[in-house]
Amino acid sequence: MKLRDRVAIITGGASGMGFAMASKFASEGAKVAIIDIAEDKAEEAAQKIRSEGGDALAFQGDVTSRGRIEEIVSEVIRKFGKIDILVNNVGIYRGKPFWEESLDIWELLFRVNVLGIVIPSQAVVPHMMERRSGVILNISSKAAIVGEPGHAAYSASKGAVLSLTRAMAVELAPYNIRVNAICPGPTETPLLFATTTEEDRKRMASRCILGRLAKPEDIANAALYLVSDDSNYVTGQALIVDGGMTITAVERF
């Protein structure tokens, strides 16, 4: 029960890595608030956690809507009394050759992947500052660490998440607020299945020295470490959870 009596908000918590984190946190004693663009899926996720003995609320919300996110944060505080943890998990992917990536793609990815972290964080931080306690976890990507073809805009947006994480950690440290990031490798989520073919996934797995893609639970286990007291002397860091993909210079055959 590493998160007993903690309250956590997880954006994009209805499926994939987000739901895995919400479920893991609840099993460790946290009360969780799931924010997702899809209201029905958010409620289904919260109901599943409640059916397993956890405490969960569901909210429909767009992380790029400051007004809506501020409403949700106020409601979570009203119902649960506080917020200890914020996981900024929402992210989207678009991929094309660099010379074909339109300004629309660049603007969309930076709006969702970067401002989608800024807006929830700015909504929660004043509460955490007042309490002089809190943990923020941002989900970046392996693509922020290495150069790869086909998604310059995505890589740039996820690289911005790492810079943002470090800047937030420096500014918020005096208030006892820790800020870290996870850089997942390819993970078996609805987003991955929607944007890749089976051959793509086999190729990705072949580049991993552990020989498989990540499961959402692999990311959730890393997240638990970074939001719990086990990491209370860790801030401004990026934990790469990619099965070793970024440490190899050539593809694994």
KOLTIGU-855456 format. One record per residue (C-alpha): x, y, z; residue in one letter; chain; residue number from 1. Coordinates in steps of 0.1 Angstrom, whole numbers, padded with zeros to 4 digits. Layout:
<rs>
R       X       Y       Z   kolti   drenvo   domi
R       X       Y       Z       a        A    NUM
...
</rs>
This chain:
<rs>
R       X       Y       Z   kolti   drenvo   domi
R    0000    0000    0000       m        A      1
R    0026    0025   -0011       k        A      2
R    0000    0051   -0019       l        A      3
R   -0023    0048    0010       r        A      4
R   -0045    0079    0015       d        A      5
R   -0030    0096   -0016       r        A      6
R   -0051    0112   -0043       v        A      7
R   -0040    0109   -0079       a        A      8
R   -0052    0125   -0111       i        A      9
R   -0043    0106   -0143       i        A     10
R   -0051    0122   -0177       t        A     11
R   -0059    0098   -0205       g        A     12
R   -0066    0073   -0178       g        A     13
R   -0094    0053   -0195       a        A     14
R   -0071    0029   -0215       s        A     15
R   -0036    0018   -0222       g        A     16
R   -0008    0031   -0200       m        A     17
R   -0032    0055   -0183       g        A     18
R   -0056    0029   -0171       f        A     19
R   -0027    0006   -0161       a        A     20
R   -0014    0034   -0139       m        A     21
R   -0048    0042   -0125       a        A     22
R   -0054    0006   -0116       s        A     23
R   -0019    0001   -0101       k        A     24
R   -0022    0033   -0080       f        A     25
R   -0057    0022   -0067       a        A     26
R   -0044   -0012   -0058       s        A     27
R   -0017    0006   -0038       e        A     28
R   -0043    0025   -0018       g        A     29
R   -0047    0057   -0038       a        A     30
R   -0080    0074   -0047       k        A     31
R   -0078    0081   -0084       v        A     32
R   -0095    0106   -0107       a        A     33
R   -0095    0096   -0143       i        A     34
R   -0097    0123   -0170       i        A     35
R   -0103    0112   -0205       d        A     36
R   -0117    0128   -0237       i        A     37
R   -0141    0098   -0240       a        A     38
R   -0167    0101   -0211       e        A     39
R   -0181    0066   -0215       d        A     40
R   -0146    0049   -0215       k        A     41
R   -0136    0070   -0184       a        A     42
R   -0166    0058   -0165       e        A     43
R   -0160    0022   -0176       e        A     44
R   -0124    0024   -0163       a        A     45
R   -0135    0040   -0130       a        A     46
R   -0162    0014   -0126       q        A     47
R   -0137   -0015   -0132       k        A     48
R   -0114   -0001   -0105       i        A     49
R   -0143    0003   -0081       r        A     50
R   -0154   -0033   -0088       s        A     51
R   -0119   -0044   -0077       e        A     52
R   -0122   -0026   -0044       g        A     53
R   -0105    0007   -0054       g        A     54
R   -0118    0043   -0052       d        A     55
R   -0121    0061   -0085       a        A     56
R   -0139    0090   -0102       l        A     57
R   -0143    0096   -0139       a        A     58
R   -0143    0129   -0157       f        A     59
R   -0147    0138   -0193       q        A     60
R   -0122    0165   -0202       g        A     61
R   -0099    0178   -0229       d        A     62
R   -0065    0185   -0214       v        A     63
R   -0061    0215   -0237       t        A     64
R   -0092    0232   -0223       s        A     65
R   -0080    0253   -0193       r        A     66
R   -0115    0260   -0181       g        A     67
R   -0126    0224   -0181       r        A     68
R   -0094    0211   -0164       i        A     69
R   -0097    0238   -0137       e        A     70
R   -0133    0227   -0131       e        A     71
R   -0122    0190   -0127       i        A     72
R   -0093    0199   -0103       v        A     73
R   -0117    0218   -0081       s        A     74
R   -0142    0189   -0081       e        A     75
R   -0115    0164   -0072       v        A     76
R   -0104    0186   -0043       i        A     77
R   -0140    0189   -0032       r        A     78
R   -0147    0152   -0033       k        A     79
R   -0113    0138   -0022       f        A     80
R   -0100    0168   -0001       g        A     81
R   -0066    0171   -0018       k        A     82
R   -0044    0162   -0048       i        A     83
R   -0011    0145   -0041       d        A     84
R   -0002    0132   -0076       i        A     85
R   -0007    0143   -0111       l        A     86
R    0002    0120   -0140       v        A     87
R    0002    0138   -0174       n        A     88
R   -0003    0108   -0196       n        A     89
R   -0023    0122   -0226       v        A     90
R   -0004    0122   -0258       g        A     91
R   -0011    0118   -0295       i        A     92
R    0010    0106   -0325       y        A     93
R    0012    0117   -0361       r        A     94
R    0039    0105   -0384       g        A     95
R    0051    0115   -0419       k        A     96
R    0085    0122   -0435       p        A     97
R    0098    0155   -0420       f        A     98
R    0094    0174   -0453       w        A     99
R    0057    0164   -0454       e        A    100
R    0047    0173   -0419       e        A    101
R    0024    0202   -0422       s        A    102
R    0022    0231   -0397       l        A    103
R   -0012    0217   -0387       d        A    104
R    0006    0185   -0375       i        A    105
R    0032    0205   -0357       w        A    106
R    0007    0227   -0340       e        A    107
R   -0016    0198   -0330       l        A    108
R    0012    0177   -0315       l        A    109
R    0027    0206   -0295       f        A    110
R   -0008    0217   -0283       r        A    111
R   -0017    0182   -0271       v        A    112
R    0016    0168   -0261       n        A    113
R    0031    0199   -0245       v        A    114
R    0002    0222   -0235       l        A    115
R   -0017    0191   -0225       g        A    116
R    0009    0189   -0197       i        A    117
R    0012    0226   -0190       v        A    118
R   -0025    0232   -0185       i        A    119
R   -0033    0204   -0160       p        A    120
R    0000    0211   -0142       s        A    121
R   -0008    0248   -0138       q        A    122
R   -0043    0239   -0125       a        A    123
R   -0029    0216   -0098       v        A    124
R    0003    0233   -0088       v        A    125
R   -0012    0262   -0067       p        A    126
R   -0029    0236   -0046       h        A    127
R    0003    0216   -0042       m        A    128
R    0023    0247   -0034       m        A    129
R   -0002    0256   -0007       e        A    130
R    0002    0222    0008       r        A    131
R    0040    0222    0001       r        A    132
R    0037    0187   -0012       s        A    133
R    0031    0169   -0045       g        A    134
R    0044    0148   -0073       v        A    135
R    0040    0153   -0110       i        A    136
R    0048    0127   -0135       l        A    137
R    0050    0135   -0172       n        A    138
R    0049    0108   -0199       i        A    139
R    0074    0115   -0227       s        A    140
R    0088    0089   -0251       s        A    141
R    0118    0070   -0263       k        A    142
R    0114    0092   -0293       a        A    143
R    0126    0121   -0272       a        A    144
R    0160    0104   -0267       i        A    145
R    0169    0091   -0301       v        A    146
R    0164    0103   -0337       g        A    147
R    0142    0081   -0358       e        A    148
R    0126    0086   -0392       p        A    149
R    0090    0095   -0398       g        A    150
R    0080    0115   -0368       h        A    151
R    0101    0146   -0363       a        A    152
R    0072    0166   -0349       a        A    153
R    0063    0139   -0324       y        A    154
R    0099    0135   -0313       s        A    155
R    0103    0173   -0309       a        A    156
R    0071    0175   -0288       s        A    157
R    0082    0147   -0266       k        A    158
R    0117    0163   -0263       g        A    159
R    0100    0195   -0251       a        A    160
R    0083    0174   -0224       v        A    161
R    0117    0165   -0210       l        A    162
R    0129    0201   -0210       s        A    163
R    0096    0211   -0194       l        A    164
R    0100    0184   -0167       t        A    165
R    0134    0197   -0157       r        A    166
R    0123    0234   -0156       a        A    167
R    0093    0225   -0135       m        A    168
R    0114    0204   -0112       a        A    169
R    0137    0234   -0105       v        A    170
R    0110    0259   -0099       e        A    171
R    0088    0236   -0078       l        A    172
R    0115    0220   -0056       a        A    173
R    0113    0248   -0029       p        A    174
R    0076    0238   -0024       y        A    175
R    0085    0201   -0020       n        A    176
R    0070    0192   -0053       i        A    177
R    0089    0166   -0073       r        A    178
R    0086    0164   -0111       v        A    179
R    0098    0135   -0132       n        A    180
R    0092    0119   -0166       a        A    181
R    0090    0084   -0181       i        A    182
R    0101    0077   -0216       c        A    183
R    0083    0046   -0227       p        A    184
R    0094    0025   -0257       g        A    185
R    0067    0010   -0279       p        A    186
R    0039   -0002   -0256       t        A    187
R    0010   -0024   -0264       e        A    188
R   -0017    0002   -0262       t        A    189
R   -0047    0011   -0284       p        A    190
R   -0026    0040   -0298       l        A    191
R    0002    0017   -0309       l        A    192
R   -0022   -0008   -0325       f        A    193
R   -0041    0020   -0343       a        A    194
R   -0009    0035   -0358       t        A    195
R    0012    0004   -0366       t        A    196
R    0009   -0029   -0385       t        A    197
R    0017   -0063   -0372       e        A    198
R    0049   -0062   -0392       e        A    199
R    0058   -0028   -0377       d        A    200
R    0054   -0043   -0342       r        A    201
R    0075   -0073   -0350       k        A    202
R    0102   -0051   -0363       r        A    203
R    0100   -0029   -0331       m        A    204
R    0102   -0060   -0309       a        A    205
R    0133   -0072   -0328       s        A    206
R    0151   -0040   -0319       r        A    207
R    0145   -0046   -0282       c        A    208
R    0172   -0065   -0264       i        A    209
R    0146   -0080   -0241       l        A    210
R    0128   -0093   -0272       g        A    211
R    0094   -0079   -0267       r        A    212
R    0073   -0047   -0266       l        A    213
R    0063   -0032   -0233       a        A    214
R    0030   -0040   -0216       k        A    215
R    0011   -0011   -0201       p        A    216
R    0018   -0027   -0167       e        A    217
R    0056   -0023   -0173       d        A    218
R    0050    0015   -0175       i        A    219
R    0027    0015   -0145       a        A    220
R    0053   -0003   -0123       n        A    221
R    0078    0024   -0132       a        A    222
R    0053    0051   -0125       a        A    223
R    0045    0037   -0091       l        A    224
R    0082    0041   -0082       y        A    225
R    0083    0077   -0093       l        A    226
R    0051    0088   -0076       v        A    227
R    0057    0070   -0043       s        A    228
R    0080    0078   -0014       d        A    229
R    0105    0052   -0028       d        A    230
R    0117    0080   -0051       s        A    231
R    0115    0109   -0026       n        A    232
R    0150    0121   -0035       y        A    233
R    0144    0119   -0073       v        A    234
R    0133    0149   -0093       t        A    235
R    0139    0164   -0127       g        A    236
R    0148    0130   -0141       q        A    237
R    0136    0109   -0171       a        A    238
R    0133    0071   -0166       l        A    239
R    0136    0053   -0199       i        A    240
R    0114    0022   -0199       v        A    241
R    0120    0007   -0233       d        A    242
R    0135   -0028   -0228       g        A    243
R    0169   -0015   -0238       g        A    244
R    0160   -0002   -0273       m        A    245
R    0178    0032   -0269       t        A    246
R    0211    0016   -0258       i        A    247
R    0217   -0004   -0290       t        A    248
R    0235    0011   -0320       a        A    249
R    0221   -0013   -0346       v        A    250
R    0190   -0034   -0350       e        A    251
R    0189   -0067   -0332       r        A    252
R    0187   -0096   -0356       f        A    253
</rs>
